[in-house]
C-alpha cells in the first residue's frame, strides 16, 4: 500500500505544512480517521423512508379512531416543523447533510398529506390528478428556496405523475402510444425547465437532476413503443437513437450513469425487436441466453472504455 508518511514529515520539517495539517494528513495515512459519509447518507435515507412509511401506516390504521381532520393536521404540522427547522438552520448555498434529510422528510410528509386530504375530502373532485401538479409546484419552489436537489427530484417526479407517466416495469407491457407521448412530453418539459434554470441561475447544481430525469423519461417513452406490434420497429429505432445520444452525453460529461442508462435501454429495445423477428421459441430462448451474456460482457467493456477515456 502506498504510504506518504515520510513525505508528509519532510514537508512539515521544511515548514511547507503546519503541524496541525501534518497531523491530520498522517492520521489519514494511518487510517486512524476515515469518512463514514456514504454510510450516514444511506442510514439517514432509510430513516426518512421508515418515518414516511410509518406515517402511511398511521394514516391507514387510525382514520376512524382519530378522524381525518386530526390526522391531516398532525401530518401537516410535522411537515411544517421539518420545513421550519431547515429554514432556521439555513445557510447560504446547498443544504447541509442533516438539514437536507429533514427537508426531504418534510416534503415527503407534505406529499402524503396532500394525497390523504384529496382521498378523504375530494377537494379537487374530478380534477384529483392536479394534486400532483400542486405537489410539483410546492416542491419546485422549495427546491429553489433551499437549493435542494432532493426537493427538485420530488418536484420532477410529481410533474411526471401529473402528466400521466408511471415508471413501473409492468407499465411497459400495458403502455400505449399515449403513454409514450406523455413520457416524451415530460422529457421535453424537463429539458425546457433545465434550459430556463441555466439562463436564470449562475449555479449549475440542478443540471444533473434535470438531465437524469429527461434521459430516463425519453428512453422510457421510446422503449414503451417497442412493446406494441404496430410501433415496435419505430420504438426500437427511437430507443437506440436516444440511447446513443445519452451514452455520448455520458462520455462528454464523464458521468457513467448516463452510459449505463443508454446501454440498458438500447439492449432491451434490440432484444425485443430480434425476438419479434425470430418468432421461434427454441431460437428465441437461445438468442436470449447469448444476448444476455453478450450484454454483460459489452457492459463491462464499455465500463473499461469509460474509465480509460481522458
C-alpha positions as CSV (number, residue, x, y, z in Angstrom):
1,X,0.0,0.0,0.0
2,X,1.3,3.5,-0.9
3,X,2.3,5.5,2.1
4,X,3.2,9.2,2.1
5,X,4.0,9.5,5.8
6,X,7.7,10.2,5.1
7,X,6.9,12.9,2.6
8,X,4.4,14.5,5.0
9,X,7.0,14.6,7.7
10,X,9.5,16.1,5.3
11,X,7.1,18.8,4.3
12,X,6.4,19.5,8.0
13,X,10.1,19.7,8.8
14,X,10.6,22.1,5.8
15,X,7.8,24.3,7.0
16,X,5.6,23.7,3.9
17,X,2.9,22.2,6.1
18,X,1.9,23.3,9.6
19,X,1.9,20.8,12.5
20,X,-1.9,20.6,12.6
21,X,-2.3,19.8,8.9
22,X,0.6,17.3,9.0
23,X,-1.0,15.5,11.9
24,X,-4.3,15.3,10.1
25,X,-2.7,14.0,6.9
26,X,-0.7,11.5,8.9
27,X,-3.8,10.3,10.6
28,X,-5.4,9.7,7.2
29,X,-2.4,7.7,6.1
30,X,-2.5,5.5,9.1
31,X,-6.3,5.0,8.7
32,X,-6.9,6.4,12.1
33,X,-9.6,8.7,10.7
34,X,-11.9,7.8,7.8
35,X,-15.1,9.0,6.3
36,X,-18.5,7.4,7.1
37,X,-20.4,9.9,4.9
38,X,-21.8,7.4,2.5
39,X,-23.0,5.2,5.3
40,X,-24.6,8.1,7.1
41,X,-26.4,9.2,3.9
42,X,-27.8,5.7,3.4
43,X,-28.8,5.4,7.1
44,X,-30.5,8.8,7.0
45,X,-32.3,8.0,3.8
46,X,-33.5,4.7,5.3
47,X,-34.6,6.6,8.4
48,X,-36.6,9.0,6.3
49,X,-38.3,6.2,4.4
50,X,-39.2,4.4,7.6
51,X,-40.7,7.6,9.1
52,X,-42.8,8.2,5.9
53,X,-43.8,4.5,5.8
54,X,-44.9,4.7,9.5
55,X,-46.9,7.8,8.7
56,X,-48.7,6.0,5.9
57,X,-49.5,3.1,8.2
58,X,-50.7,5.5,10.9
59,X,-53.0,7.1,8.4
60,X,-54.4,3.8,7.1
61,X,-55.0,2.3,10.5
62,X,-56.3,5.2,12.5
63,X,-58.6,7.1,10.2
64,X,-61.8,6.1,12.1
65,X,-60.4,6.4,15.6
66,X,-58.6,9.7,15.2
67,X,-60.5,11.3,12.4
68,X,-59.4,12.6,9.0
69,X,-59.1,16.2,10.1
70,X,-56.9,15.5,13.1
71,X,-54.7,13.2,11.0
72,X,-54.3,15.7,8.2
73,X,-53.5,18.4,10.7
74,X,-51.0,16.3,12.6
75,X,-49.1,15.3,9.4
76,X,-49.2,18.9,8.2
77,X,-47.8,20.1,11.5
78,X,-45.0,17.6,11.3
79,X,-44.2,18.6,7.8
80,X,-44.2,22.3,8.7
81,X,-41.9,21.5,11.6
82,X,-39.4,19.9,9.3
83,X,-39.5,22.9,6.9
84,X,-39.3,25.3,9.8
85,X,-36.2,23.6,11.2
86,X,-34.5,23.6,7.9
87,X,-35.3,27.3,7.3
88,X,-34.0,28.1,10.8
89,X,-30.7,26.2,10.1
90,X,-30.5,27.5,6.6
91,X,-27.1,28.8,5.4
92,X,-26.1,30.2,2.0
93,X,-25.5,27.5,-0.6
94,X,-26.7,24.0,-0.7
95,X,-28.3,22.4,2.4
96,X,-26.1,20.7,4.9
97,X,-26.2,16.9,5.5
98,X,-28.8,16.8,8.3
99,X,-30.9,19.7,7.1
100,X,-31.2,18.0,3.6
101,X,-32.7,14.9,5.1
102,X,-35.0,16.7,7.5
103,X,-36.2,18.8,4.5
104,X,-36.7,15.6,2.4
105,X,-38.8,14.2,5.3
106,X,-40.9,17.3,5.5
107,X,-41.5,17.2,1.7
108,X,-42.5,13.6,1.7
109,X,-44.8,14.1,4.7
110,X,-46.4,17.0,2.7
111,X,-46.9,14.7,-0.3
112,X,-48.6,12.2,2.0
113,X,-50.8,14.9,3.5
114,X,-51.8,16.2,0.1
115,X,-52.7,12.8,-1.1
116,X,-54.6,12.0,2.1
117,X,-56.6,15.2,2.0
118,X,-57.6,14.6,-1.6
119,X,-58.6,11.0,-0.9
120,X,-60.7,12.0,2.1
121,X,-62.2,15.3,1.2
122,X,-62.2,15.2,-2.7
123,X,-61.2,18.9,-2.8
124,X,-60.4,18.7,-6.5
125,X,-63.2,16.1,-7.2
126,X,-62.8,15.0,-10.9
127,X,-59.6,17.0,-11.2
128,X,-57.8,14.9,-8.5
129,X,-54.6,14.4,-10.6
130,X,-54.0,18.1,-10.2
131,X,-52.8,17.4,-6.6
132,X,-49.6,16.0,-8.4
133,X,-49.3,19.4,-10.1
134,X,-49.7,21.2,-6.7
135,X,-47.0,18.9,-5.3
136,X,-44.7,19.7,-8.2
137,X,-45.1,23.4,-7.8
138,X,-44.7,23.3,-4.0
139,X,-41.6,21.1,-4.1
140,X,-40.2,23.1,-7.0
141,X,-40.5,26.3,-5.0
142,X,-39.0,24.6,-2.0
143,X,-36.1,23.3,-4.2
144,X,-35.1,26.8,-5.2
145,X,-35.7,28.3,-1.8
146,X,-33.5,25.7,-0.1
147,X,-31.3,25.0,-3.1
148,X,-32.2,21.3,-2.7
149,X,-31.7,18.7,-5.4
150,X,-33.8,16.3,-3.3
151,X,-36.8,18.5,-3.5
152,X,-36.2,19.1,-7.2
153,X,-36.3,15.4,-7.7
154,X,-39.6,15.2,-5.9
155,X,-41.0,18.1,-8.0
156,X,-40.0,16.4,-11.3
157,X,-41.4,13.1,-10.2
158,X,-44.7,14.8,-9.3
159,X,-44.7,16.6,-12.6
160,X,-44.2,13.3,-14.5
161,X,-47.0,11.7,-12.5
162,X,-49.3,14.7,-13.3
163,X,-48.5,14.1,-17.0
164,X,-49.6,10.5,-16.6
165,X,-46.2,8.8,-16.6
166,X,-45.8,5.8,-14.2
167,X,-42.2,4.3,-14.5
168,X,-43.1,0.8,-13.3
169,X,-41.9,-2.3,-15.0
170,X,-45.4,-3.6,-15.8
171,X,-46.3,-0.3,-17.4
172,X,-44.1,-1.2,-20.3
173,X,-46.3,-4.1,-21.1
174,X,-49.6,-2.1,-20.6
175,X,-48.4,1.0,-22.4
176,X,-49.8,2.7,-25.4
177,X,-48.9,5.4,-27.9
178,X,-50.5,7.8,-25.4
179,X,-48.1,6.7,-22.6
180,X,-45.1,7.2,-24.9
181,X,-46.3,10.7,-25.9
182,X,-46.8,11.6,-22.3
183,X,-43.3,10.4,-21.3
184,X,-41.6,12.2,-24.2
185,X,-43.7,15.4,-23.4
186,X,-42.5,15.2,-19.8
187,X,-38.9,14.8,-21.0
188,X,-39.3,17.9,-23.2
189,X,-40.8,19.9,-20.3
190,X,-37.9,18.9,-18.1
191,X,-35.4,20.0,-20.7
192,X,-37.2,23.3,-21.1
193,X,-37.1,23.8,-17.4
194,X,-33.4,22.9,-17.4
195,X,-32.6,25.5,-20.0
196,X,-34.6,28.1,-18.2
197,X,-32.8,27.3,-15.0
198,X,-29.5,27.6,-16.7
199,X,-30.3,31.0,-18.0
200,X,-31.6,32.4,-14.7
201,X,-29.2,30.9,-12.2
202,X,-25.4,31.0,-12.0
203,X,-25.3,27.8,-10.1
204,X,-25.3,24.5,-12.1
205,X,-26.3,22.3,-9.1
206,X,-29.6,21.4,-10.6
207,X,-28.4,20.4,-14.1
208,X,-27.6,16.7,-13.3
209,X,-31.1,16.2,-11.8
210,X,-32.8,17.6,-14.9
211,X,-30.6,15.6,-17.2
212,X,-31.1,12.3,-15.4
213,X,-34.9,12.7,-15.4
214,X,-35.0,13.8,-19.1
215,X,-32.9,10.9,-20.2
216,X,-34.9,8.3,-18.4
217,X,-38.3,9.8,-19.5
218,X,-37.2,10.0,-23.1
219,X,-35.8,6.4,-23.1
220,X,-38.9,5.1,-21.3
221,X,-41.2,6.7,-23.7
222,X,-39.3,5.3,-26.7
223,X,-39.0,1.9,-25.2
224,X,-42.7,1.6,-24.4
225,X,-43.4,1.8,-28.2
226,X,-41.4,-1.4,-28.7
227,X,-44.0,-3.5,-26.7
228,X,-46.8,-2.8,-29.2
229,X,-46.8,-4.6,-32.6
230,X,-47.7,-1.6,-34.7
231,X,-44.9,0.6,-33.3
232,X,-42.2,-2.0,-32.4
233,X,-39.8,-1.1,-35.2
234,X,-40.2,2.7,-34.8
235,X,-39.9,2.3,-31.0
236,X,-36.7,0.2,-31.3
237,X,-35.1,2.7,-33.7
238,X,-36.1,5.7,-31.4
239,X,-34.8,3.9,-28.3
240,X,-31.5,3.1,-29.9
241,X,-31.1,6.6,-31.3
242,X,-31.9,8.1,-27.8
243,X,-29.6,5.6,-26.2
244,X,-26.7,6.6,-28.4
245,X,-27.3,10.2,-27.6
246,X,-27.5,9.5,-23.9
247,X,-24.3,7.4,-24.0
248,X,-22.5,10.2,-25.9
249,X,-23.7,12.7,-23.3
250,X,-22.4,10.4,-20.5
251,X,-18.9,10.3,-22.1
252,X,-18.9,14.0,-22.7
253,X,-20.0,14.8,-19.1
254,X,-17.8,12.0,-17.6
255,X,-20.9,10.5,-15.9
256,X,-21.1,6.8,-16.1
257,X,-24.8,6.5,-15.1
258,X,-25.8,8.0,-18.4
259,X,-23.8,5.4,-20.2
260,X,-25.5,2.7,-18.3
261,X,-28.9,4.2,-19.0
262,X,-28.4,4.2,-22.7
263,X,-26.8,0.8,-22.9
264,X,-29.5,-1.0,-20.9
265,X,-32.4,0.7,-22.7
266,X,-30.7,0.1,-26.1
267,X,-30.1,-3.6,-25.4
268,X,-33.7,-4.2,-24.3
269,X,-35.0,-2.5,-27.4
270,X,-32.7,-4.6,-29.7
271,X,-33.7,-7.8,-27.9
272,X,-37.4,-7.1,-28.2
273,X,-37.0,-6.4,-31.9
274,X,-34.9,-9.5,-32.5
275,X,-37.4,-11.7,-30.6
276,X,-40.1,-10.4,-32.8
277,X,-38.1,-11.2,-36.0
278,X,-37.0,-14.7,-34.9
279,X,-40.5,-15.8,-33.7
280,X,-39.4,-19.4,-32.9
281,X,-39.5,-20.4,-29.3
282,X,-36.3,-22.5,-29.2
283,X,-34.3,-20.0,-31.2
284,X,-35.7,-17.1,-29.1
285,X,-34.5,-18.9,-25.9
286,X,-31.1,-19.5,-27.4
287,X,-30.8,-15.9,-28.6
288,X,-31.8,-14.5,-25.2
289,X,-29.1,-16.6,-23.5
290,X,-26.4,-15.5,-25.9
291,X,-27.7,-11.9,-25.8
292,X,-27.6,-11.8,-22.0
293,X,-24.0,-13.0,-21.9
294,X,-23.0,-10.6,-24.7
295,X,-24.8,-7.7,-22.9
296,X,-22.9,-8.3,-19.7
297,X,-19.6,-8.6,-21.5
298,X,-20.4,-5.5,-23.5
299,X,-21.3,-3.5,-20.4
300,X,-18.0,-4.5,-18.8
301,X,-16.0,-3.4,-21.8
302,X,-18.0,-0.2,-22.0
303,X,-17.2,0.5,-18.4
304,X,-13.4,-0.1,-19.1
305,X,-13.5,2.2,-22.0
306,X,-15.3,4.9,-20.0
307,X,-12.6,4.6,-17.3
308,X,-9.8,5.0,-19.8
309,X,-11.4,7.9,-21.7
310,X,-9.4,11.1,-20.7
